[in-house]
């Protein structure tokens, strides 16, 4: 897929680094993709060269990226939906200067206060993808790596949806051209141990080795309070920050990302997610409403038939 970086996402920095050994890795990836009749933008391939280092390490994530792009169907995802989700405040990251951890990685902060089922898997992943691709476009996160810090005090079994958390995790780890440098669960409740045992089945060993449970005080060792949001006892002005992010994300999504993702899977047959539960809350609710309605009709029909049969039996007895 020959196109300029600007036509695809608006950042040509990765392409400028494709020299020497990196150029050889890029060419090998393009060769392997051509053998499978798969077309991918040069800019995207360059990101994978920088983050995965070798063609062997990059191939599966690149193919998974294309698959997830198809599943998410950004052509039918309006900006208004992503904006509404972002305004809920579950994803926060300082916008230039970015939140730099003590290890040099860029931090993304997550608030678990919101019930993920209210948004649904598709919108959660789409919003996360737009934010992370914005970081890819305007920062050097590909080489610096990303760390996530999760305010885990609201984690509970009643709001733990394996089908949601699994897909959200799988759409990022070993898919996006990012290096996960660390993950920090701050102040989780005791029930987190149970949830972790379940979640560990779909978290890669490499990712799991970089995850830590920490207190707020211990979090200071990894990222400064000045760049943390209030829900992690930080001083970051989240409200003003959100408006800045929305302006940047809206422009990038409508002019670069949505058109690029739409073209990337143009003409392909739509792929449905492996698990449709909570994929789209509206559809999920409509499905259950329809099912409940049909169940009521079925029960009423059975009752009517039973009443009719009872009346018939009673008449026959009276006749005899």
PyMOL commands that set and color helices and strands:
alter all, ss='L'
color gray80, all
select helices_A, chain A and resi 5-8+13-16+21-35+42-52+55-72+74-76+79-87+116-119+121-138+141-144+157-159+162-170+192-199+205-208+216-219+225-227+230-232+238-264+281-319
alter helices_A, ss='H'
color red, helices_A
select strands_A, chain A and resi 91-92+106-111+146-151+180-186+211-214
alter strands_A, ss='S'
color yellow, strands_A
deselect
rebuild
show_as cartoon
